[in-house]
Amino acid sequence: MRIRIKVNGRVQGVGFRYFLRTAATERALTGWARNCSNGTVECVVQGEETVLQNFVSYIETGHAWAKVVEIIQERCPEIQGEPTFEIRH
């Protein structure tokens, strides 16, 4: 399963993308994260559905300096052979 997530709140300038990468890597998820010009962080993450649900729950409250206000999710097509979770600039 693959989902696109948009995270609204205080999520830029606090290491949130690196937090996402660590959380994804610890759960063997693949994908990417990037800052958006409107102040949100967007990520696309792929893995088993239950692990993805755990990931989303964790990122809502797991970062000490971020303040997540809203998470918007949508399902998207899976990509075969994606090796890791990366930070895009």
N, C-alpha and C positions, 0 to 999 in steps of 0.2 A: 504494500500500500504506500502511496506517496501523497503528501499533503503540502499545500502552500499555506504558510502562516504569516499574518501581518500582526505585529505587536505594537500597540499604541501605549504611550506613557513616557516616563523618563527612562529611555532605553538607548540613547546615544550619548557617547562621552563617558560611559561608566563601565566599559568592557563587556557589554552585553553580548556582542557577537562571539567573543572568545568564550564566554559562559555557555552559549549555545553549542559551540564546537565541542567543548569539554563534555557537556551533557549528552550530546549525540554520540560522541566517540565512546563514552562509557557504556552506552546502550547498543553499540554496534550499528548505529544508524548512519546513513549516507545522505549527502545533499550539500546545501550551501546556505550562507547568510550574508546579508548586505544591509548597509544603512540606506535609507531612502531620503530624498530631498525634502519630504514633508515631515521629517523627524521620527518616522517609524522605523522599525527593523522588519525586514522581510526575510523569511527563510523557507526553503523547500527541503523537506526531510522524508526519507524513505526507510521502511522497515516493516516489521510485523505490527499489525494493528494494535495489539495490547501494549506493545512497547512504545508505539507512537502516543497512545493515550497517556501512558506514564510520563513520557517526555513533556507533553503539553501541560499536564498537571504540575510537574516539577518547575517548568519555566515560569509559571504564574507567580510563584512565591520564593523560588530558590536563590535569587540573586540579592545580595545584601544592599547594593547601592542603586539598583534599578527600582522603579515603581511601575509595575505593569497595570494598566488601566483596562485594556481590552485586548483580547486575542480573537482574530478572525481567521477561520480555517476554511479551506476548500480542497476537495480531492482533485488530484491531477494525474495524468498518465505516468506510469512507472518508467524508469530508465534502467535498462539492463547494463551491468558492468560498471556502474559508478563505484569508484574505489573507496572514497572517503567523504568526510564532511569538510568543506572548505569555507574560508572567509573570502568573500568577493569585495573588491573595492571599486 
